[in-house]
Amino acid sequence: MILAYAGGKMRKHRIKTLAGDRVTIEMSSYDLTKGRITFRHKPEGARPASGNRQATYKTRGRR
């Protein structure tokens, strides 16, 4: 059993983890029951999130 917390970039970019997610953990060399979550792996078959985004800027030219 390992107790781990979200690393700095995970918190900065607000990456959420749920029970059952596959993650990469850095282990403490002093206490092998504690660690830091450094990466959340995407689930198999995940689609890219950039498909249905609208532009946030106004286009110039013809309509």
N, CA, C and O atoms as a Tripos MOL2 file, in Angstrom:
@<TRIPOS>MOLECULE
protein
  252   251    63     0     0
PROTEIN
NO_CHARGES

@<TRIPOS>ATOM
      1 N           0.8540   -1.1740    0.0000 N.3       1 MET1
      2 CA          0.0000    0.0000    0.0000 C.3       1 MET1
      3 C           0.9020    1.2410    0.0000 C.2       1 MET1
      4 O           1.8360    1.3440    0.7950 O.2       1 MET1
      5 N           0.6050    2.1760   -0.9040 N.am      2 ILE2
      6 CA          1.4090    3.3900   -1.0450 C.3       2 ILE2
      7 C           0.5150    4.6060   -0.8830 C.2       2 ILE2
      8 O          -0.5830    4.6490   -1.4380 O.2       2 ILE2
      9 N           0.9680    5.5820   -0.1350 N.am      3 LEU3
     10 CA          0.2850    6.8600   -0.0060 C.3       3 LEU3
     11 C           0.9860    7.8480   -0.9230 C.2       3 LEU3
     12 O           2.1780    8.1120   -0.7600 O.2       3 LEU3
     13 N           0.2430    8.4040   -1.9000 N.am      4 ALA4
     14 CA          0.8650    9.2990   -2.8740 C.3       4 ALA4
     15 C           0.0180   10.5530   -3.0450 C.2       4 ALA4
     16 O          -1.2000   10.5220   -2.8740 O.2       4 ALA4
     17 N           0.6770   11.6540   -3.3840 N.am      5 TYR5
     18 CA         -0.0220   12.9110   -3.6420 C.3       5 TYR5
     19 C           0.3020   13.3710   -5.0600 C.2       5 TYR5
     20 O           1.2690   12.9000   -5.6590 O.2       5 TYR5
     21 N          -0.4950   14.2850   -5.5970 N.am      6 ALA6
     22 CA         -0.2750   14.7910   -6.9500 C.3       6 ALA6
     23 C           0.9280   15.7190   -6.9570 C.2       6 ALA6
     24 O           1.0600   16.5830   -6.0900 O.2       6 ALA6
     25 N           1.8070   15.5390   -7.9400 N.am      7 GLY7
     26 CA          2.9950   16.3750   -8.0700 C.3       7 GLY7
     27 C           2.6330   17.7840   -8.5160 C.2       7 GLY7
     28 O           1.4680   18.0760   -8.7880 O.2       7 GLY7
     29 N           3.6280   18.6500   -8.5890 N.am      8 GLY8
     30 CA          3.4340   20.0620   -8.8830 C.3       8 GLY8
     31 C           2.7540   20.3450  -10.2070 C.2       8 GLY8
     32 O           1.8040   21.1270  -10.2450 O.2       8 GLY8
     33 N           3.2130   19.7280  -11.3150 N.am      9 LYS9
     34 CA          2.6090   19.9760  -12.6260 C.3       9 LYS9
     35 C           1.1990   19.3940  -12.6930 C.2       9 LYS9
     36 O           0.3370   19.9300  -13.3900 O.2       9 LYS9
     37 N           0.9630   18.2960  -11.9690 N.am     10 MET10
     38 CA         -0.3800   17.7120  -11.9360 C.3      10 MET10
     39 C          -1.3470   18.6970  -11.2840 C.2      10 MET10
     40 O          -2.4760   18.8600  -11.7450 O.2      10 MET10
     41 N          -0.9090   19.3450  -10.2240 N.am     11 ARG11
     42 CA         -1.7550   20.3400   -9.5630 C.3      11 ARG11
     43 C          -1.8860   21.6010  -10.4060 C.2      11 ARG11
     44 O          -2.9750   22.1650  -10.5140 O.2      11 ARG11
     45 N          -0.7940   22.0420  -11.0000 N.am     12 LYS12
     46 CA         -0.7820   23.2700  -11.7930 C.3      12 LYS12
     47 C          -1.7510   23.1880  -12.9680 C.2      12 LYS12
     48 O          -2.4750   24.1430  -13.2510 O.2      12 LYS12
     49 N          -1.7630   22.0470  -13.6480 N.am     13 HIS13
     50 CA         -2.6220   21.8770  -14.8150 C.3      13 HIS13
     51 C          -3.9600   21.2310  -14.4710 C.2      13 HIS13
     52 O          -4.7310   20.8840  -15.3660 O.2      13 HIS13
     53 N          -4.2360   21.0690  -13.1930 N.am     14 ARG14
     54 CA         -5.5010   20.5360  -12.6830 C.3      14 ARG14
     55 C          -5.8590   19.1820  -13.2980 C.2      14 ARG14
     56 O          -6.9930   18.9670  -13.7270 O.2      14 ARG14
     57 N          -4.8930   18.2810  -13.3360 N.am     15 ILE15
     58 CA         -5.1190   16.9360  -13.8610 C.3      15 ILE15
     59 C          -5.6870   16.0930  -12.7270 C.2      15 ILE15
     60 O          -5.0580   15.9240  -11.6830 O.2      15 ILE15
     61 N          -6.8800   15.5720  -12.9490 N.am     16 LYS16
     62 CA         -7.5630   14.7890  -11.9190 C.3      16 LYS16
     63 C          -7.2300   13.3130  -12.0670 C.2      16 LYS16
     64 O          -7.0050   12.8280  -13.1760 O.2      16 LYS16
     65 N          -7.2000   12.6070  -10.9560 N.am     17 THR17
     66 CA         -7.0220   11.1630  -10.9720 C.3      17 THR17
     67 C          -8.1620   10.5370  -10.2000 C.2      17 THR17
     68 O          -8.6250   11.0880   -9.2010 O.2      17 THR17
     69 N          -8.6090    9.3900  -10.6630 N.am     18 LEU18
     70 CA         -9.6800    8.6530  -10.0200 C.3      18 LEU18
     71 C          -9.1750    7.2700   -9.6430 C.2      18 LEU18
     72 O          -8.1330    6.8270  -10.1260 O.2      18 LEU18
     73 N          -9.9060    6.6050   -8.7950 N.am     19 ALA19
     74 CA         -9.5450    5.2370   -8.4300 C.3      19 ALA19
     75 C          -9.5940    4.3730   -9.6800 C.2      19 ALA19
     76 O         -10.5760    4.4040  -10.4220 O.2      19 ALA19
     77 N          -8.5420    3.6060   -9.9140 N.am     20 GLY20
     78 CA         -8.4760    2.7470  -11.0830 C.3      20 GLY20
     79 C          -7.6580    3.3290  -12.2240 C.2      20 GLY20
     80 O          -7.3570    2.6170  -13.1820 O.2      20 GLY20
     81 N          -7.2870    4.6180  -12.1490 N.am     21 ASP21
     82 CA         -6.4500    5.2250  -13.1890 C.3      21 ASP21
     83 C          -5.0410    4.6570  -13.1080 C.2      21 ASP21
     84 O          -4.5470    4.3530  -12.0220 O.2      21 ASP21
     85 N          -4.3940    4.5150  -14.2700 N.am     22 ARG22
     86 CA         -2.9970    4.0900  -14.3030 C.3      22 ARG22
     87 C          -2.1340    5.3340  -14.2070 C.2      22 ARG22
     88 O          -2.3000    6.2720  -14.9870 O.2      22 ARG22
     89 N          -1.2160    5.3460  -13.2570 N.am     23 VAL23
     90 CA         -0.3660    6.5080  -13.0170 C.3      23 VAL23
     91 C           1.0840    6.0640  -12.8660 C.2      23 VAL23
     92 O           1.3730    4.8930  -12.6220 O.2      23 VAL23
     93 N           1.9920    7.0350  -13.0160 N.am     24 THR24
     94 CA          3.4060    6.8130  -12.7390 C.3      24 THR24
     95 C           3.7280    7.5120  -11.4300 C.2      24 THR24
     96 O           3.3330    8.6580  -11.2150 O.2      24 THR24
     97 N           4.4420    6.8230  -10.5600 N.am     25 ILE25
     98 CA          4.7310    7.3410   -9.2200 C.3      25 ILE25
     99 C           6.2330    7.3930   -8.9940 C.2      25 ILE25
    100 O           6.9560    6.4560   -9.3320 O.2      25 ILE25
    101 N           6.6980    8.5010   -8.4170 N.am     26 GLU26
    102 CA          8.0750    8.5870   -7.9230 C.3      26 GLU26
    103 C           8.0470    8.1850   -6.4590 C.2      26 GLU26
    104 O           7.3000    8.7580   -5.6660 O.2      26 GLU26
    105 N           8.8500    7.2120   -6.1060 N.am     27 MET27
    106 CA          8.8710    6.7260   -4.7340 C.3      27 MET27
    107 C           9.9190    7.4740   -3.9170 C.2      27 MET27
    108 O          10.9650    7.8650   -4.4350 O.2      27 MET27
    109 N           9.6240    7.6660   -2.6410 N.am     28 SER28
    110 CA         10.5870    8.2700   -1.7290 C.3      28 SER28
    111 C          11.6640    7.2350   -1.3890 C.2      28 SER28
    112 O          11.3600    6.0720   -1.1220 O.2      28 SER28
    113 N          12.9070    7.6680   -1.4010 N.am     29 SER29
    114 CA         13.9780    6.7250   -1.0640 C.3      29 SER29
    115 C          14.0900    6.5040    0.4460 C.2      29 SER29
    116 O          14.7440    5.5590    0.8860 O.2      29 SER29
    117 N          13.4620    7.3590    1.2290 N.am     30 TYR30
    118 CA         13.5210    7.2460    2.6910 C.3      30 TYR30
    119 C          12.3890    6.3980    3.2470 C.2      30 TYR30
    120 O          12.5920    5.6270    4.1850 O.2      30 TYR30
    121 N          11.1940    6.5360    2.6720 N.am     31 ASP31
    122 CA         10.0300    5.7990    3.1630 C.3      31 ASP31
    123 C           9.3240    5.1910    1.9610 C.2      31 ASP31
    124 O           8.7170    5.9240    1.1800 O.2      31 ASP31
    125 N           9.3840    3.8920    1.7900 N.am     32 LEU32
    126 CA          8.8440    3.2310    0.6110 C.3      32 LEU32
    127 C           7.3240    3.1080    0.6200 C.2      32 LEU32
    128 O           6.7560    2.4660   -0.2630 O.2      32 LEU32
    129 N           6.6620    3.7080    1.5920 N.am     33 THR33
    130 CA          5.1980    3.7150    1.6020 C.3      33 THR33
    131 C           4.6470    5.0510    1.1230 C.2      33 THR33
    132 O           3.4310    5.2420    1.1110 O.2      33 THR33
    133 N           5.5130    5.9750    0.7300 N.am     34 LYS34
    134 CA          5.0710    7.3040    0.2960 C.3      34 LYS34
    135 C           5.6530    7.6240   -1.0770 C.2      34 LYS34
    136 O           6.7490    7.1840   -1.4250 O.2      34 LYS34
    137 N           4.8840    8.4070   -1.8540 N.am     35 GLY35
    138 CA          5.3500    8.7540   -3.1890 C.3      35 GLY35
    139 C           4.6180    9.9620   -3.7450 C.2      35 GLY35
    140 O           3.7910   10.5760   -3.0710 O.2      35 GLY35
    141 N           4.9420   10.2920   -4.9980 N.am     36 ARG36
    142 CA          4.3720   11.4470   -5.6870 C.3      36 ARG36
    143 C           3.8880   10.9870   -7.0570 C.2      36 ARG36
    144 O           4.6330   10.3320   -7.7860 O.2      36 ARG36
    145 N           2.6430   11.3220   -7.4170 N.am     37 ILE37
    146 CA          2.0980   10.9780   -8.7280 C.3      37 ILE37
    147 C           2.6360   11.9950   -9.7220 C.2      37 ILE37
    148 O           2.4400   13.1980   -9.5510 O.2      37 ILE37
    149 N           3.3170   11.5120  -10.7670 N.am     38 THR38
    150 CA          3.9320   12.4130  -11.7300 C.3      38 THR38
    151 C           3.2680   12.3770  -13.0960 C.2      38 THR38
    152 O           3.4470   13.3100  -13.8800 O.2      38 THR38
    153 N           2.5030   11.3280  -13.4100 N.am     39 PHE39
    154 CA          1.9050   11.2220  -14.7420 C.3      39 PHE39
    155 C           0.6630   10.3520  -14.6760 C.2      39 PHE39
    156 O           0.6660    9.3100  -14.0210 O.2      39 PHE39
    157 N          -0.3900   10.7680  -15.3460 N.am     40 ARG40
    158 CA         -1.6130    9.9630  -15.4700 C.3      40 ARG40
    159 C          -1.6860    9.4670  -16.9000 C.2      40 ARG40
    160 O          -1.7370   10.2670  -17.8340 O.2      40 ARG40
    161 N          -1.6900    8.1510  -17.0820 N.am     41 HIS41
    162 CA         -1.7260    7.5640  -18.4160 C.3      41 HIS41
    163 C          -3.1390    7.6260  -18.9710 C.2      41 HIS41
    164 O          -4.1100    7.4180  -18.2440 O.2      41 HIS41
    165 N          -3.2510    7.9140  -20.2710 N.am     42 LYS42
    166 CA         -4.5530    7.9690  -20.9170 C.3      42 LYS42
    167 C          -5.1210    6.5580  -21.0340 C.2      42 LYS42
    168 O          -4.3720    5.6030  -21.2370 O.2      42 LYS42
    169 N          -6.4430    6.4210  -20.9060 N.am     43 PRO43
    170 CA         -7.0400    5.0890  -21.0570 C.3      43 PRO43
    171 C          -6.9210    4.5950  -22.4930 C.2      43 PRO43
    172 O          -6.8070    5.3950  -23.4220 O.2      43 PRO43
    173 N          -6.9450    3.2920  -22.6730 N.am     44 GLU44
    174 CA         -6.8440    2.7010  -24.0090 C.3      44 GLU44
    175 C          -8.0620    3.1070  -24.8310 C.2      44 GLU44
    176 O          -9.1890    3.0790  -24.3370 O.2      44 GLU44
    177 N          -7.8310    3.4810  -26.0760 N.am     45 GLY45
    178 CA         -8.9250    3.8630  -26.9600 C.3      45 GLY45
    179 C          -9.4320    5.2630  -26.7400 C.2      45 GLY45
    180 O         -10.5120    5.6030  -27.2240 O.2      45 GLY45
    181 N          -8.6870    6.0960  -26.0210 N.am     46 ALA46
    182 CA         -9.1360    7.4690  -25.7680 C.3      46 ALA46
    183 C          -9.0040    8.2940  -27.0430 C.2      46 ALA46
    184 O          -8.0560    8.1230  -27.8110 O.2      46 ALA46
    185 N          -9.9590    9.1850  -27.2590 N.am     47 ARG47
    186 CA         -9.9410   10.0470  -28.4320 C.3      47 ARG47
    187 C          -9.3380   11.3920  -28.0620 C.2      47 ARG47
    188 O          -9.4120   11.7890  -26.8990 O.2      47 ARG47
    189 N          -8.7460   12.1040  -29.0100 N.am     48 PRO48
    190 CA         -8.2020   13.4350  -28.7100 C.3      48 PRO48
    191 C          -9.3130   14.4080  -28.3420 C.2      48 PRO48
    192 O         -10.4190   14.3300  -28.8770 O.2      48 PRO48
    193 N          -9.0170   15.3120  -27.4380 N.am     49 ALA49
    194 CA        -10.0300   16.2460  -26.9320 C.3      49 ALA49
    195 C         -10.1910   17.4760  -27.8080 C.2      49 ALA49
    196 O         -11.0830   18.2820  -27.5450 O.2      49 ALA49
    197 N          -9.3770   17.6600  -28.8300 N.am     50 SER50
    198 CA         -9.3980   18.9000  -29.6000 C.3      50 SER50
    199 C         -10.3710   18.8570  -30.7750 C.2      50 SER50
    200 O         -10.2380   19.6730  -31.6870 O.2      50 SER50
    201 N         -11.3360   17.9510  -30.7970 N.am     51 GLY51
    202 CA        -12.2080   17.7930  -31.9460 C.3      51 GLY51
    203 C         -13.2840   18.8450  -32.1140 C.2      51 GLY51
    204 O         -13.4910   19.3110  -33.2350 O.2      51 GLY51
    205 N         -13.9780   19.2430  -31.0660 N.am     52 ASN52
    206 CA        -15.1400   20.1130  -31.1980 C.3      52 ASN52
    207 C         -14.9290   21.5030  -30.6280 C.2      52 ASN52
    208 O         -15.8820   22.1320  -30.1690 O.2      52 ASN52
    209 N         -13.7170   21.9850  -30.6480 N.am     53 ARG53
    210 CA        -13.4650   23.3150  -30.0900 C.3      53 ARG53
    211 C         -13.7950   24.4020  -31.0900 C.2      53 ARG53
    212 O         -13.5820   24.2390  -32.2920 O.2      53 ARG53
    213 N         -14.3160   25.5130  -30.5910 N.am     54 GLN54
    214 CA        -14.5530   26.6690  -31.4400 C.3      54 GLN54
    215 C         -13.4190   27.6590  -31.2230 C.2      54 GLN54
    216 O         -12.8120   27.7040  -30.1520 O.2      54 GLN54
    217 N         -13.1400   28.4540  -32.2580 N.am     55 ALA55
    218 CA        -12.0770   29.4440  -32.1430 C.3      55 ALA55
    219 C         -12.4980   30.5360  -31.1650 C.2      55 ALA55
    220 O         -13.6650   30.9280  -31.1400 O.2      55 ALA55
    221 N         -11.5690   31.0250  -30.3680 N.am     56 THR56
    222 CA        -11.8780   32.0700  -29.3900 C.3      56 THR56
    223 C         -11.5450   33.4500  -29.9340 C.2      56 THR56
    224 O         -11.5950   34.4330  -29.1950 O.2      56 THR56
    225 N         -11.2130   33.5380  -31.1940 N.am     57 TYR57
    226 CA        -10.8660   34.8120  -31.7980 C.3      57 TYR57
    227 C         -11.8080   35.0740  -32.9700 C.2      57 TYR57
    228 O         -12.4280   34.1480  -33.4950 O.2      57 TYR57
    229 N         -11.9120   36.3170  -33.3710 N.am     58 LYS58
    230 CA        -12.7550   36.6710  -34.5050 C.3      58 LYS58
    231 C         -11.9540   36.4990  -35.7950 C.2      58 LYS58
    232 O         -10.7880   36.8860  -35.8780 O.2      58 LYS58
    233 N         -12.5940   35.9220  -36.7800 N.am     59 THR59
    234 CA        -11.9150   35.7490  -38.0670 C.3      59 THR59
    235 C         -12.0850   37.0120  -38.8940 C.2      59 THR59
    236 O         -13.0870   37.7170  -38.7780 O.2      59 THR59
    237 N         -11.1140   37.2810  -39.7140 N.am     60 ARG60
    238 CA        -11.1600   38.4640  -40.5730 C.3      60 ARG60
    239 C         -11.4700   38.0120  -41.9940 C.2      60 ARG60
    240 O         -11.1830   36.8790  -42.3800 O.2      60 ARG60
    241 N         -12.0520   38.9030  -42.7480 N.am     61 GLY61
    242 CA        -12.3080   38.5910  -44.1520 C.3      61 GLY61
    243 C         -13.7750   38.2780  -44.3950 C.2      61 GLY61
    244 O         -14.6540   38.7650  -43.6840 O.2      61 GLY61
    245 N         -14.0310   37.4500  -45.4230 N.am     62 ARG62
    246 CA        -15.4040   37.0920  -45.7950 C.3      62 ARG62
    247 C         -16.0590   36.2080  -44.7620 C.2      62 ARG62
    248 O         -15.4020   35.5450  -43.9590 O.2      62 ARG62
    249 N         -17.3560   36.2220  -44.8090 N.am     63 ARG63
    250 CA        -18.1210   35.3360  -43.9410 C.3      63 ARG63
    251 C         -18.8030   34.2880  -44.7480 C.2      63 ARG63
    252 O         -19.5010   33.4390  -44.1950 O.2      63 ARG63
@<TRIPOS>BOND
     1     1     2 1
     2     2     3 1
     3     3     4 2
     4     3     5 am
     5     5     6 1
     6     6     7 1
     7     7     8 2
     8     7     9 am
     9     9    10 1
    10    10    11 1
    11    11    12 2
    12    11    13 am
    13    13    14 1
    14    14    15 1
    15    15    16 2
    16    15    17 am
    17    17    18 1
    18    18    19 1
    19    19    20 2
    20    19    21 am
    21    21    22 1
    22    22    23 1
    23    23    24 2
    24    23    25 am
    25    25    26 1
    26    26    27 1
    27    27    28 2
    28    27    29 am
    29    29    30 1
    30    30    31 1
    31    31    32 2
    32    31    33 am
    33    33    34 1
    34    34    35 1
    35    35    36 2
    36    35    37 am
    37    37    38 1
    38    38    39 1
    39    39    40 2
    40    39    41 am
    41    41    42 1
    42    42    43 1
    43    43    44 2
    44    43    45 am
    45    45    46 1
    46    46    47 1
    47    47    48 2
    48    47    49 am
    49    49    50 1
    50    50    51 1
    51    51    52 2
    52    51    53 am
    53    53    54 1
    54    54    55 1
    55    55    56 2
    56    55    57 am
    57    57    58 1
    58    58    59 1
    59    59    60 2
    60    59    61 am
    61    61    62 1
    62    62    63 1
    63    63    64 2
    64    63    65 am
    65    65    66 1
    66    66    67 1
    67    67    68 2
    68    67    69 am
    69    69    70 1
    70    70    71 1
    71    71    72 2
    72    71    73 am
    73    73    74 1
    74    74    75 1
    75    75    76 2
    76    75    77 am
    77    77    78 1
    78    78    79 1
    79    79    80 2
    80    79    81 am
    81    81    82 1
    82    82    83 1
    83    83    84 2
    84    83    85 am
    85    85    86 1
    86    86    87 1
    87    87    88 2
    88    87    89 am
    89    89    90 1
    90    90    91 1
    91    91    92 2
    92    91    93 am
    93    93    94 1
    94    94    95 1
    95    95    96 2
    96    95    97 am
    97    97    98 1
    98    98    99 1
    99    99   100 2
   100    99   101 am
   101   101   102 1
   102   102   103 1
   103   103   104 2
   104   103   105 am
   105   105   106 1
   106   106   107 1
   107   107   108 2
   108   107   109 am
   109   109   110 1
   110   110   111 1
   111   111   112 2
   112   111   113 am
   113   113   114 1
   114   114   115 1
   115   115   116 2
   116   115   117 am
   117   117   118 1
   118   118   119 1
   119   119   120 2
   120   119   121 am
   121   121   122 1
   122   122   123 1
   123   123   124 2
   124   123   125 am
   125   125   126 1
   126   126   127 1
   127   127   128 2
   128   127   129 am
   129   129   130 1
   130   130   131 1
   131   131   132 2
   132   131   133 am
   133   133   134 1
   134   134   135 1
   135   135   136 2
   136   135   137 am
   137   137   138 1
   138   138   139 1
   139   139   140 2
   140   139   141 am
   141   141   142 1
   142   142   143 1
   143   143   144 2
   144   143   145 am
   145   145   146 1
   146   146   147 1
   147   147   148 2
   148   147   149 am
   149   149   150 1
   150   150   151 1
   151   151   152 2
   152   151   153 am
   153   153   154 1
   154   154   155 1
   155   155   156 2
   156   155   157 am
   157   157   158 1
   158   158   159 1
   159   159   160 2
   160   159   161 am
   161   161   162 1
   162   162   163 1
   163   163   164 2
   164   163   165 am
   165   165   166 1
   166   166   167 1
   167   167   168 2
   168   167   169 am
   169   169   170 1
   170   170   171 1
   171   171   172 2
   172   171   173 am
   173   173   174 1
   174   174   175 1
   175   175   176 2
   176   175   177 am
   177   177   178 1
   178   178   179 1
   179   179   180 2
   180   179   181 am
   181   181   182 1
   182   182   183 1
   183   183   184 2
   184   183   185 am
   185   185   186 1
   186   186   187 1
   187   187   188 2
   188   187   189 am
   189   189   190 1
   190   190   191 1
   191   191   192 2
   192   191   193 am
   193   193   194 1
   194   194   195 1
   195   195   196 2
   196   195   197 am
   197   197   198 1
   198   198   199 1
   199   199   200 2
   200   199   201 am
   201   201   202 1
   202   202   203 1
   203   203   204 2
   204   203   205 am
   205   205   206 1
   206   206   207 1
   207   207   208 2
   208   207   209 am
   209   209   210 1
   210   210   211 1
   211   211   212 2
   212   211   213 am
   213   213   214 1
   214   214   215 1
   215   215   216 2
   216   215   217 am
   217   217   218 1
   218   218   219 1
   219   219   220 2
   220   219   221 am
   221   221   222 1
   222   222   223 1
   223   223   224 2
   224   223   225 am
   225   225   226 1
   226   226   227 1
   227   227   228 2
   228   227   229 am
   229   229   230 1
   230   230   231 1
   231   231   232 2
   232   231   233 am
   233   233   234 1
   234   234   235 1
   235   235   236 2
   236   235   237 am
   237   237   238 1
   238   238   239 1
   239   239   240 2
   240   239   241 am
   241   241   242 1
   242   242   243 1
   243   243   244 2
   244   243   245 am
   245   245   246 1
   246   246   247 1
   247   247   248 2
   248   247   249 am
   249   249   250 1
   250   250   251 1
   251   251   252 2
@<TRIPOS>SUBSTRUCTURE
     1 MET1         2 RESIDUE 1 A MET
     2 ILE2         6 RESIDUE 1 A ILE
     3 LEU3        10 RESIDUE 1 A LEU
     4 ALA4        14 RESIDUE 1 A ALA
     5 TYR5        18 RESIDUE 1 A TYR
     6 ALA6        22 RESIDUE 1 A ALA
     7 GLY7        26 RESIDUE 1 A GLY
     8 GLY8        30 RESIDUE 1 A GLY
     9 LYS9        34 RESIDUE 1 A LYS
    10 MET10       38 RESIDUE 1 A MET
    11 ARG11       42 RESIDUE 1 A ARG
    12 LYS12       46 RESIDUE 1 A LYS
    13 HIS13       50 RESIDUE 1 A HIS
    14 ARG14       54 RESIDUE 1 A ARG
    15 ILE15       58 RESIDUE 1 A ILE
    16 LYS16       62 RESIDUE 1 A LYS
    17 THR17       66 RESIDUE 1 A THR
    18 LEU18       70 RESIDUE 1 A LEU
    19 ALA19       74 RESIDUE 1 A ALA
    20 GLY20       78 RESIDUE 1 A GLY
    21 ASP21       82 RESIDUE 1 A ASP
    22 ARG22       86 RESIDUE 1 A ARG
    23 VAL23       90 RESIDUE 1 A VAL
    24 THR24       94 RESIDUE 1 A THR
    25 ILE25       98 RESIDUE 1 A ILE
    26 GLU26      102 RESIDUE 1 A GLU
    27 MET27      106 RESIDUE 1 A MET
    28 SER28      110 RESIDUE 1 A SER
    29 SER29      114 RESIDUE 1 A SER
    30 TYR30      118 RESIDUE 1 A TYR
    31 ASP31      122 RESIDUE 1 A ASP
    32 LEU32      126 RESIDUE 1 A LEU
    33 THR33      130 RESIDUE 1 A THR
    34 LYS34      134 RESIDUE 1 A LYS
    35 GLY35      138 RESIDUE 1 A GLY
    36 ARG36      142 RESIDUE 1 A ARG
    37 ILE37      146 RESIDUE 1 A ILE
    38 THR38      150 RESIDUE 1 A THR
    39 PHE39      154 RESIDUE 1 A PHE
    40 ARG40      158 RESIDUE 1 A ARG
    41 HIS41      162 RESIDUE 1 A HIS
    42 LYS42      166 RESIDUE 1 A LYS
    43 PRO43      170 RESIDUE 1 A PRO
    44 GLU44      174 RESIDUE 1 A GLU
    45 GLY45      178 RESIDUE 1 A GLY
    46 ALA46      182 RESIDUE 1 A ALA
    47 ARG47      186 RESIDUE 1 A ARG
    48 PRO48      190 RESIDUE 1 A PRO
    49 ALA49      194 RESIDUE 1 A ALA
    50 SER50      198 RESIDUE 1 A SER
    51 GLY51      202 RESIDUE 1 A GLY
    52 ASN52      206 RESIDUE 1 A ASN
    53 ARG53      210 RESIDUE 1 A ARG
    54 GLN54      214 RESIDUE 1 A GLN
    55 ALA55      218 RESIDUE 1 A ALA
    56 THR56      222 RESIDUE 1 A THR
    57 TYR57      226 RESIDUE 1 A TYR
    58 LYS58      230 RESIDUE 1 A LYS
    59 THR59      234 RESIDUE 1 A THR
    60 ARG60      238 RESIDUE 1 A ARG
    61 GLY61      242 RESIDUE 1 A GLY
    62 ARG62      246 RESIDUE 1 A ARG
    63 ARG63      250 RESIDUE 1 A ARG
